[in-house]
């Protein structure tokens, strides 16, 4: 058998790519990465790329943060791995649960660990099913989410996700209901004000609950700002309009903070930025600054008490992953929380967010940019063929793929999402690096349009 020689050919021969536009790979090849330096990644040819994608929203402290590396090494030396079951758990797990409840918006709570954000959403759904069944409502099982939401890839979390591509798997599963995406610019109707748009979405929620029956709905999940849907902040007043409806019908509201948590929107939690109180929080990604695969379900006081009672009733919560509460992951998470909150990272996001917005505002003056949107260090530019009518581009290789590919050639990683280009750099980004990001992006836009 002829072995391929280059790194790129080896990657393309033996690896099956996930979430990758294959025409782009065939056209421009794979970037095979050896290491990272601050917010940059370096490929096998020594080329540096400013990663305005933070890996996948998660490498918020950059790729070589010494404190995080030392925390991992120290814990590997002490105790390299263990589970959190059968009446045993590591001291690091104990400390992280205390810390997560302390930094959560809740007065008290409980934490359950997973290996990823998908598993944390999946776990939360199972927890709700378990809880409602224990409370005598086994039929309370349907899950409400929104179109364009992203909650993961397991069969359950992919069913929660509101993206058409999941139909290739025959998903969503029955009982997963998607409501209108709260993106006023795209889904607001002709002549409708933002206030009227929000009122329409609240009515849709109320009508859906009436149609399905509140006693059949287990919970409502939402990202404070939709991430993989294309960075979509909620329409003004959206959460304030829907929360009272959920409360009235005893439907728990879960804030999926896998992207928004720990500083991305400028405060510790997206729910604080948008001023609402959920019943539970889903965390991952930034939780370990991307240095370990880990997720967590953080229950607020009411759900914690009810789940506790349900567990006591059958003497066990029969769920968990081999590496739930892994001590190395917990040690890294403890350090990551400290780094983001106390080493000026969250502060840097708040300080540079206006500069970020000003840069995007300038670019959005271009005739083929329909909208810029975002908050903190998560932003998107939406490309349009015709600005006044907001008509999207068409064609096989989407315009956002072409922009992102051109950026990669220029040494900038950004993410094409639908018709949008997403920028979500690490929190350590300096002003000069932000300028470099905009300079390269503008050069790419000049080439594509
Ligand atoms: N929830 C949100 C909001 C996400 O953005 C993601 C991943 O991007 C997930 C859940 C799934 O997390 P993971 O990829 O770790 O399974």
Boltz pocket constraint, residues with backbone or C-beta under 6 A from the ligand:
constraints:
  - pocket:
      binder: B
      contacts: [[A, 56], [A, 115], [A, 116], [A, 117], [A, 118], [A, 119], [A, 121], [A, 150], [A, 151], [A, 152], [A, 153], [A, 223], [A, 227], [A, 228], [A, 256], [A, 257], [A, 258], [A, 259], [A, 284], [A, 285]]
      max_distance: 6.0
